[in-house]
Amino acid sequence: MAEEINRVAVEILGERYLLKGDRSPEYIRRLAAEVDHRVRDIINRHSRIPITKAAVLAAVNLADELNRLQESYDGLVKMIEREKV
């Protein structure tokens, strides 16, 4: 049985995008809002930065955050596995 694909229109920095995914429309909207917030935050702190560079910086910041969370998660899993022994 195939998963339902949702199509959701969102706006990031005044540009409209049609995003597709198997998550709920609200989840997809929250992701888009987070991206919009992070890119706007960079632009507000560095007013001369081009939008494309702000988007790349936001992506790098999100990738860093994801990597740190993954490392933390992996550490917790290892700790739990050691406690089982």
URJO-V534845 format. One record per backbone hydrogen bond with DSSP energy under -1.0 kcal/mol. CO is the residue of the C=O (numbers start at 1). NH is the residue of the N-H. If there is no record, write none. Layout:
CO/NH, CO/NH
This chain:
6/21, 8/19, 10/17, 12/15, 15/12, 17/10, 19/8, 21/6, 24/28, 25/29, 26/30, 27/31, 28/32, 29/33, 30/34, 31/35, 32/36, 33/37, 34/38, 35/39, 36/40, 37/41, 38/42, 39/43, 40/44, 41/45, 42/46, 46/49, 50/54, 51/55, 52/56, 53/57, 54/58, 55/59, 56/60, 57/61, 58/62, 59/63, 60/64, 61/65, 62/66, 63/67, 64/68, 65/69, 66/70, 67/71, 68/72, 69/73, 70/74, 71/75, 72/76, 73/77, 74/78, 75/79, 76/80, 77/81, 78/82, 79/83, 80/84
